Structures are given as C-alpha cells and as structure tokens.
Amino acid sequence: MIRPASEIEYPPSDFARTKAAMLARMEALQASTNSLMAVIAKRLEAEREQAFEQVEELTVEQDRLIANMRQMAKQ
C-alpha cells in the first residue's frame, strides 16, 4: 500500500514499523480468510450436488415401491 508523504518517516519510528507490520499481518490474514472461504464454498457446492443425486435416487426408489404397493393392492 502506498503511503502519503505526510505519513512517511525516515528513519521510521518503532510505532510506524509496528503499525506497518500489523497492517501487513491483517492483510495476510484477510487474504487467507478469503482463500479458506472459497475452498469451503466449493466443498459445500460439491456436497450439495451429491445430496441432490441421492435425493433423485431415493425418489425413484420411492416411486418404484409405491407402484409395487399399488400392484399388490390390486391383487
């Protein structure tokens, strides 16, 4: 990040160095948090697709069982 000339000290004070280090750590933490959230979102999307497939399979099985029960009731 570019600092305005009014904030630049030479040599930098301990406070300025500490503040810069803290800002750098916060930016790194934000970047890693964003990366983690992206990974979690992809994982949830994959699990949701898998769940939809399972629901479709169970729906087909349920329909088959209902058809069998109707056939048995006719006999």
PDB file as gemmi writes it, atoms N, CA and C in Angstrom:
CRYST1    1.000    1.000    1.000  90.00  90.00  90.00 P 1                      
ATOM      1  N   MET A   1       0.848  -1.161   0.000  1.00  0.00           N  
ATOM      2  CA  MET A   1       0.000   0.000   0.000  1.00  0.00           C  
ATOM      3  C   MET A   1       0.904   1.237   0.000  1.00  0.00           C  
ATOM      4  N   ILE A   2       0.556   2.228  -0.789  1.00  0.00           N  
ATOM      5  CA  ILE A   2       1.355   3.450  -0.891  1.00  0.00           C  
ATOM      6  C   ILE A   2       0.883   4.431   0.172  1.00  0.00           C  
ATOM      7  N   ARG A   3       1.816   4.965   0.910  1.00  0.00           N  
ATOM      8  CA  ARG A   3       1.514   5.915   1.986  1.00  0.00           C  
ATOM      9  C   ARG A   3       1.733   7.348   1.479  1.00  0.00           C  
ATOM     10  N   PRO A   4       0.910   8.281   1.936  1.00  0.00           N  
ATOM     11  CA  PRO A   4       1.152   9.683   1.568  1.00  0.00           C  
ATOM     12  C   PRO A   4       2.453  10.191   2.197  1.00  0.00           C  
ATOM     13  N   ALA A   5       3.016  11.199   1.586  1.00  0.00           N  
ATOM     14  CA  ALA A   5       4.300  11.733   2.058  1.00  0.00           C  
ATOM     15  C   ALA A   5       4.221  12.201   3.500  1.00  0.00           C  
ATOM     16  N   SER A   6       3.041  12.643   3.939  1.00  0.00           N  
ATOM     17  CA  SER A   6       2.904  13.128   5.311  1.00  0.00           C  
ATOM     18  C   SER A   6       3.043  12.003   6.336  1.00  0.00           C  
ATOM     19  N   GLU A   7       2.886  10.742   5.914  1.00  0.00           N  
ATOM     20  CA  GLU A   7       2.982   9.609   6.839  1.00  0.00           C  
ATOM     21  C   GLU A   7       4.341   8.923   6.787  1.00  0.00           C  
ATOM     22  N   ILE A   8       5.203   9.352   5.873  1.00  0.00           N  
ATOM     23  CA  ILE A   8       6.497   8.697   5.716  1.00  0.00           C  
ATOM     24  C   ILE A   8       7.506   9.331   6.669  1.00  0.00           C  
ATOM     25  N   GLU A   9       8.158   8.494   7.470  1.00  0.00           N  
ATOM     26  CA  GLU A   9       9.185   8.952   8.399  1.00  0.00           C  
ATOM     27  C   GLU A   9      10.495   8.264   8.038  1.00  0.00           C  
ATOM     28  N   TYR A  10      11.570   8.987   8.130  1.00  0.00           N  
ATOM     29  CA  TYR A  10      12.860   8.342   7.931  1.00  0.00           C  
ATOM     30  C   TYR A  10      13.814   8.856   8.975  1.00  0.00           C  
ATOM     31  N   PRO A  11      14.406   8.048   9.712  1.00  0.00           N  
ATOM     32  CA  PRO A  11      14.144   6.606   9.831  1.00  0.00           C  
ATOM     33  C   PRO A  11      12.791   6.372  10.492  1.00  0.00           C  
ATOM     34  N   PRO A  12      12.158   5.270  10.143  1.00  0.00           N  
ATOM     35  CA  PRO A  12      10.838   5.018  10.709  1.00  0.00           C  
ATOM     36  C   PRO A  12      10.907   4.794  12.220  1.00  0.00           C  
ATOM     37  N   SER A  13       9.897   5.268  12.890  1.00  0.00           N  
ATOM     38  CA  SER A  13       9.840   5.078  14.342  1.00  0.00           C  
ATOM     39  C   SER A  13       9.400   3.655  14.653  1.00  0.00           C  
ATOM     40  N   ASP A  14       9.582   3.269  15.892  1.00  0.00           N  
ATOM     41  CA  ASP A  14       9.115   1.941  16.311  1.00  0.00           C  
ATOM     42  C   ASP A  14       7.613   1.810  16.105  1.00  0.00           C  
ATOM     43  N   PHE A  15       6.891   2.877  16.379  1.00  0.00           N  
ATOM     44  CA  PHE A  15       5.445   2.859  16.193  1.00  0.00           C  
ATOM     45  C   PHE A  15       5.093   2.633  14.720  1.00  0.00           C  
ATOM     46  N   ALA A  16       5.780   3.337  13.820  1.00  0.00           N  
ATOM     47  CA  ALA A  16       5.495   3.192  12.384  1.00  0.00           C  
ATOM     48  C   ALA A  16       5.812   1.774  11.914  1.00  0.00           C  
ATOM     49  N   ARG A  17       6.916   1.204  12.383  1.00  0.00           N  
ATOM     50  CA  ARG A  17       7.264  -0.165  11.999  1.00  0.00           C  
ATOM     51  C   ARG A  17       6.253  -1.165  12.549  1.00  0.00           C  
ATOM     52  N   THR A  18       5.851  -0.968  13.788  1.00  0.00           N  
ATOM     53  CA  THR A  18       4.866  -1.863  14.410  1.00  0.00           C  
ATOM     54  C   THR A  18       3.525  -1.772  13.682  1.00  0.00           C  
ATOM     55  N   LYS A  19       3.117  -0.553  13.355  1.00  0.00           N  
ATOM     56  CA  LYS A  19       1.853  -0.357  12.640  1.00  0.00           C  
ATOM     57  C   LYS A  19       1.912  -1.013  11.256  1.00  0.00           C  
ATOM     58  N   ALA A  20       3.026  -0.838  10.546  1.00  0.00           N  
ATOM     59  CA  ALA A  20       3.186  -1.436   9.218  1.00  0.00           C  
ATOM     60  C   ALA A  20       3.151  -2.964   9.305  1.00  0.00           C  
ATOM     61  N   ALA A  21       3.815  -3.505  10.315  1.00  0.00           N  
ATOM     62  CA  ALA A  21       3.814  -4.960  10.481  1.00  0.00           C  
ATOM     63  C   ALA A  21       2.412  -5.468  10.792  1.00  0.00           C  
ATOM     64  N   MET A  22       1.698  -4.738  11.628  1.00  0.00           N  
ATOM     65  CA  MET A  22       0.338  -5.132  11.981  1.00  0.00           C  
ATOM     66  C   MET A  22      -0.568  -5.084  10.752  1.00  0.00           C  
ATOM     67  N   LEU A  23      -0.447  -4.032   9.949  1.00  0.00           N  
ATOM     68  CA  LEU A  23      -1.257  -3.928   8.734  1.00  0.00           C  
ATOM     69  C   LEU A  23      -0.932  -5.064   7.761  1.00  0.00           C  
ATOM     70  N   ALA A  24       0.350  -5.391   7.635  1.00  0.00           N  
ATOM     71  CA  ALA A  24       0.742  -6.488   6.745  1.00  0.00           C  
ATOM     72  C   ALA A  24       0.158  -7.814   7.230  1.00  0.00           C  
ATOM     73  N   ARG A  25       0.197  -8.054   8.543  1.00  0.00           N  
ATOM     74  CA  ARG A  25      -0.386  -9.289   9.089  1.00  0.00           C  
ATOM     75  C   ARG A  25      -1.891  -9.325   8.880  1.00  0.00           C  
ATOM     76  N   MET A  26      -2.546  -8.187   9.051  1.00  0.00           N  
ATOM     77  CA  MET A  26      -4.000  -8.140   8.861  1.00  0.00           C  
ATOM     78  C   MET A  26      -4.371  -8.404   7.398  1.00  0.00           C  
ATOM     79  N   GLU A  27      -3.589  -7.842   6.472  1.00  0.00           N  
ATOM     80  CA  GLU A  27      -3.832  -8.092   5.050  1.00  0.00           C  
ATOM     81  C   GLU A  27      -3.608  -9.563   4.705  1.00  0.00           C  
ATOM     82  N   ALA A  28      -2.568 -10.161   5.270  1.00  0.00           N  
ATOM     83  CA  ALA A  28      -2.298 -11.583   5.030  1.00  0.00           C  
ATOM     84  C   ALA A  28      -3.407 -12.447   5.612  1.00  0.00           C  
ATOM     85  N   LEU A  29      -3.876 -12.083   6.787  1.00  0.00           N  
ATOM     86  CA  LEU A  29      -4.975 -12.824   7.406  1.00  0.00           C  
ATOM     87  C   LEU A  29      -6.238 -12.717   6.566  1.00  0.00           C  
ATOM     88  N   GLN A  30      -6.529 -11.535   6.055  1.00  0.00           N  
ATOM     89  CA  GLN A  30      -7.706 -11.337   5.211  1.00  0.00           C  
ATOM     90  C   GLN A  30      -7.599 -12.176   3.937  1.00  0.00           C  
ATOM     91  N   ALA A  31      -6.415 -12.197   3.324  1.00  0.00           N  
ATOM     92  CA  ALA A  31      -6.217 -12.990   2.108  1.00  0.00           C  
ATOM     93  C   ALA A  31      -6.408 -14.475   2.391  1.00  0.00           C  
ATOM     94  N   SER A  32      -5.855 -14.959   3.499  1.00  0.00           N  
ATOM     95  CA  SER A  32      -6.003 -16.382   3.815  1.00  0.00           C  
ATOM     96  C   SER A  32      -7.446 -16.710   4.169  1.00  0.00           C  
ATOM     97  N   THR A  33      -8.145 -15.782   4.824  1.00  0.00           N  
ATOM     98  CA  THR A  33      -9.555 -15.995   5.143  1.00  0.00           C  
ATOM     99  C   THR A  33     -10.378 -16.089   3.861  1.00  0.00           C  
ATOM    100  N   ASN A  34     -10.102 -15.211   2.910  1.00  0.00           N  
ATOM    101  CA  ASN A  34     -10.816 -15.253   1.631  1.00  0.00           C  
ATOM    102  C   ASN A  34     -10.558 -16.562   0.898  1.00  0.00           C  
ATOM    103  N   SER A  35      -9.324 -17.036   0.928  1.00  0.00           N  
ATOM    104  CA  SER A  35      -8.990 -18.312   0.282  1.00  0.00           C  
ATOM    105  C   SER A  35      -9.724 -19.464   0.957  1.00  0.00           C  
ATOM    106  N   LEU A  36      -9.749 -19.457   2.278  1.00  0.00           N  
ATOM    107  CA  LEU A  36     -10.442 -20.509   3.016  1.00  0.00           C  
ATOM    108  C   LEU A  36     -11.929 -20.503   2.702  1.00  0.00           C  
ATOM    109  N   MET A  37     -12.531 -19.343   2.645  1.00  0.00           N  
ATOM    110  CA  MET A  37     -13.963 -19.251   2.345  1.00  0.00           C  
ATOM    111  C   MET A  37     -14.260 -19.762   0.933  1.00  0.00           C  
ATOM    112  N   ALA A  38     -13.361 -19.501  -0.007  1.00  0.00           N  
ATOM    113  CA  ALA A  38     -13.543 -20.000  -1.366  1.00  0.00           C  
ATOM    114  C   ALA A  38     -13.498 -21.526  -1.395  1.00  0.00           C  
ATOM    115  N   VAL A  39     -12.568 -22.106  -0.646  1.00  0.00           N  
ATOM    116  CA  VAL A  39     -12.461 -23.573  -0.584  1.00  0.00           C  
ATOM    117  C   VAL A  39     -13.716 -24.160   0.059  1.00  0.00           C  
ATOM    118  N   ILE A  40     -14.177 -23.560   1.139  1.00  0.00           N  
ATOM    119  CA  ILE A  40     -15.386 -24.049   1.822  1.00  0.00           C  
ATOM    120  C   ILE A  40     -16.590 -23.964   0.898  1.00  0.00           C  
ATOM    121  N   ALA A  41     -16.715 -22.875   0.156  1.00  0.00           N  
ATOM    122  CA  ALA A  41     -17.844 -22.714  -0.764  1.00  0.00           C  
ATOM    123  C   ALA A  41     -17.834 -23.794  -1.840  1.00  0.00           C  
ATOM    124  N   LYS A  42     -16.657 -24.089  -2.380  1.00  0.00           N  
ATOM    125  CA  LYS A  42     -16.574 -25.146  -3.399  1.00  0.00           C  
ATOM    126  C   LYS A  42     -16.931 -26.506  -2.811  1.00  0.00           C  
ATOM    127  N   ARG A  43     -16.472 -26.761  -1.598  1.00  0.00           N  
ATOM    128  CA  ARG A  43     -16.775 -28.038  -0.949  1.00  0.00           C  
ATOM    129  C   ARG A  43     -18.275 -28.192  -0.700  1.00  0.00           C  
ATOM    130  N   LEU A  44     -18.907 -27.121  -0.221  1.00  0.00           N  
ATOM    131  CA  LEU A  44     -20.346 -27.173   0.028  1.00  0.00           C  
ATOM    132  C   LEU A  44     -21.127 -27.375  -1.264  1.00  0.00           C  
ATOM    133  N   GLU A  45     -20.690 -26.745  -2.327  1.00  0.00           N  
ATOM    134  CA  GLU A  45     -21.356 -26.910  -3.629  1.00  0.00           C  
ATOM    135  C   GLU A  45     -21.256 -28.360  -4.094  1.00  0.00           C  
ATOM    136  N   ALA A  46     -20.085 -28.965  -3.936  1.00  0.00           N  
ATOM    137  CA  ALA A  46     -19.911 -30.362  -4.344  1.00  0.00           C  
ATOM    138  C   ALA A  46     -20.789 -31.283  -3.503  1.00  0.00           C  
ATOM    139  N   GLU A  47     -20.856 -31.027  -2.197  1.00  0.00           N  
ATOM    140  CA  GLU A  47     -21.686 -31.862  -1.331  1.00  0.00           C  
ATOM    141  C   GLU A  47     -23.167 -31.667  -1.643  1.00  0.00           C  
ATOM    142  N   ARG A  48     -23.550 -30.451  -2.005  1.00  0.00           N  
ATOM    143  CA  ARG A  48     -24.952 -30.197  -2.348  1.00  0.00           C  
ATOM    144  C   ARG A  48     -25.340 -30.953  -3.612  1.00  0.00           C  
ATOM    145  N   GLU A  49     -24.449 -30.966  -4.603  1.00  0.00           N  
ATOM    146  CA  GLU A  49     -24.727 -31.713  -5.832  1.00  0.00           C  
ATOM    147  C   GLU A  49     -24.872 -33.199  -5.526  1.00  0.00           C  
ATOM    148  N   GLN A  50     -24.020 -33.721  -4.661  1.00  0.00           N  
ATOM    149  CA  GLN A  50     -24.092 -35.126  -4.281  1.00  0.00           C  
ATOM    150  C   GLN A  50     -25.413 -35.404  -3.559  1.00  0.00           C  
ATOM    151  N   ALA A  51     -25.835 -34.494  -2.707  1.00  0.00           N  
ATOM    152  CA  ALA A  51     -27.097 -34.672  -1.985  1.00  0.00           C  
ATOM    153  C   ALA A  51     -28.272 -34.683  -2.966  1.00  0.00           C  
ATOM    154  N   PHE A  52     -28.241 -33.827  -3.988  1.00  0.00           N  
ATOM    155  CA  PHE A  52     -29.312 -33.815  -4.982  1.00  0.00           C  
ATOM    156  C   PHE A  52     -29.375 -35.154  -5.718  1.00  0.00           C  
ATOM    157  N   GLU A  53     -28.221 -35.719  -6.032  1.00  0.00           N  
ATOM    158  CA  GLU A  53     -28.191 -37.022  -6.697  1.00  0.00           C  
ATOM    159  C   GLU A  53     -28.821 -38.091  -5.804  1.00  0.00           C  
ATOM    160  N   GLN A  54     -28.503 -38.056  -4.523  1.00  0.00           N  
ATOM    161  CA  GLN A  54     -29.072 -39.034  -3.599  1.00  0.00           C  
ATOM    162  C   GLN A  54     -30.581 -38.854  -3.465  1.00  0.00           C  
ATOM    163  N   VAL A  55     -31.059 -37.628  -3.439  1.00  0.00           N  
ATOM    164  CA  VAL A  55     -32.497 -37.377  -3.351  1.00  0.00           C  
ATOM    165  C   VAL A  55     -33.196 -37.911  -4.598  1.00  0.00           C  
ATOM    166  N   GLU A  56     -32.596 -37.706  -5.766  1.00  0.00           N  
ATOM    167  CA  GLU A  56     -33.186 -38.227  -7.006  1.00  0.00           C  
ATOM    168  C   GLU A  56     -33.262 -39.754  -6.965  1.00  0.00           C  
ATOM    169  N   GLU A  57     -32.190 -40.403  -6.501  1.00  0.00           N  
ATOM    170  CA  GLU A  57     -32.190 -41.870  -6.413  1.00  0.00           C  
ATOM    171  C   GLU A  57     -33.274 -42.354  -5.453  1.00  0.00           C  
ATOM    172  N   LEU A  58     -33.385 -41.680  -4.307  1.00  0.00           N  
ATOM    173  CA  LEU A  58     -34.406 -42.081  -3.332  1.00  0.00           C  
ATOM    174  C   LEU A  58     -35.818 -41.838  -3.856  1.00  0.00           C  
ATOM    175  N   THR A  59     -36.007 -40.787  -4.627  1.00  0.00           N  
ATOM    176  CA  THR A  59     -37.321 -40.509  -5.206  1.00  0.00           C  
ATOM    177  C   THR A  59     -37.709 -41.603  -6.195  1.00  0.00           C  
ATOM    178  N   VAL A  60     -36.765 -42.032  -7.013  1.00  0.00           N  
ATOM    179  CA  VAL A  60     -37.031 -43.122  -7.966  1.00  0.00           C  
ATOM    180  C   VAL A  60     -37.370 -44.402  -7.209  1.00  0.00           C  
ATOM    181  N   GLU A  61     -36.625 -44.692  -6.153  1.00  0.00           N  
ATOM    182  CA  GLU A  61     -36.885 -45.888  -5.347  1.00  0.00           C  
ATOM    183  C   GLU A  61     -38.248 -45.798  -4.671  1.00  0.00           C  
ATOM    184  N   GLN A  62     -38.604 -44.628  -4.172  1.00  0.00           N  
ATOM    185  CA  GLN A  62     -39.908 -44.441  -3.536  1.00  0.00           C  
ATOM    186  C   GLN A  62     -41.028 -44.659  -4.549  1.00  0.00           C  
ATOM    187  N   ASP A  63     -40.877 -44.102  -5.733  1.00  0.00           N  
ATOM    188  CA  ASP A  63     -41.886 -44.292  -6.779  1.00  0.00           C  
ATOM    189  C   ASP A  63     -42.035 -45.771  -7.135  1.00  0.00           C  
ATOM    190  N   ARG A  64     -40.912 -46.488  -7.190  1.00  0.00           N  
ATOM    191  CA  ARG A  64     -40.961 -47.922  -7.503  1.00  0.00           C  
ATOM    192  C   ARG A  64     -41.699 -48.689  -6.409  1.00  0.00           C  
ATOM    193  N   LEU A  65     -41.418 -48.345  -5.143  1.00  0.00           N  
ATOM    194  CA  LEU A  65     -42.092 -49.022  -4.040  1.00  0.00           C  
ATOM    195  C   LEU A  65     -43.592 -48.722  -4.011  1.00  0.00           C  
ATOM    196  N   ILE A  66     -43.968 -47.503  -4.308  1.00  0.00           N  
ATOM    197  CA  ILE A  66     -45.400 -47.151  -4.354  1.00  0.00           C  
ATOM    198  C   ILE A  66     -46.089 -47.921  -5.467  1.00  0.00           C  
ATOM    199  N   ALA A  67     -45.437 -48.033  -6.618  1.00  0.00           N  
ATOM    200  CA  ALA A  67     -46.015 -48.798  -7.732  1.00  0.00           C  
ATOM    201  C   ALA A  67     -46.187 -50.261  -7.336  1.00  0.00           C  
ATOM    202  N   ASN A  68     -45.208 -50.828  -6.629  1.00  0.00           N  
ATOM    203  CA  ASN A  68     -45.317 -52.216  -6.167  1.00  0.00           C  
ATOM    204  C   ASN A  68     -46.471 -52.380  -5.185  1.00  0.00           C  
ATOM    205  N   MET A  69     -46.620 -51.416  -4.266  1.00  0.00           N  
ATOM    206  CA  MET A  69     -47.713 -51.493  -3.288  1.00  0.00           C  
ATOM    207  C   MET A  69     -49.066 -51.394  -3.984  1.00  0.00           C  
ATOM    208  N   ARG A  70     -49.188 -50.566  -4.987  1.00  0.00           N  
ATOM    209  CA  ARG A  70     -50.447 -50.458  -5.737  1.00  0.00           C  
ATOM    210  C   ARG A  70     -50.749 -51.760  -6.474  1.00  0.00           C  
ATOM    211  N   GLN A  71     -49.694 -52.334  -7.032  1.00  0.00           N  
ATOM    212  CA  GLN A  71     -49.879 -53.600  -7.754  1.00  0.00           C  
ATOM    213  C   GLN A  71     -50.344 -54.697  -6.789  1.00  0.00           C  
ATOM    214  N   MET A  72     -49.749 -54.730  -5.580  1.00  0.00           N  
ATOM    215  CA  MET A  72     -50.149 -55.719  -4.593  1.00  0.00           C  
ATOM    216  C   MET A  72     -51.586 -55.482  -4.121  1.00  0.00           C  
ATOM    217  N   ALA A  73     -51.992 -54.214  -4.025  1.00  0.00           N  
ATOM    218  CA  ALA A  73     -53.350 -53.903  -3.562  1.00  0.00           C  
ATOM    219  C   ALA A  73     -54.389 -54.343  -4.600  1.00  0.00           C  
ATOM    220  N   LYS A  74     -54.032 -54.336  -5.857  1.00  0.00           N  
ATOM    221  CA  LYS A  74     -54.953 -54.770  -6.924  1.00  0.00           C  
ATOM    222  C   LYS A  74     -55.178 -56.272  -6.902  1.00  0.00           C  
ATOM    223  N   GLN A  75     -54.220 -57.007  -6.402  1.00  0.00           N  
ATOM    224  CA  GLN A  75     -54.341 -58.481  -6.439  1.00  0.00           C  
ATOM    225  C   GLN A  75     -55.219 -58.978  -5.378  1.00  0.00           C  
TER     226      GLN A  75                                                      
END                                                                             
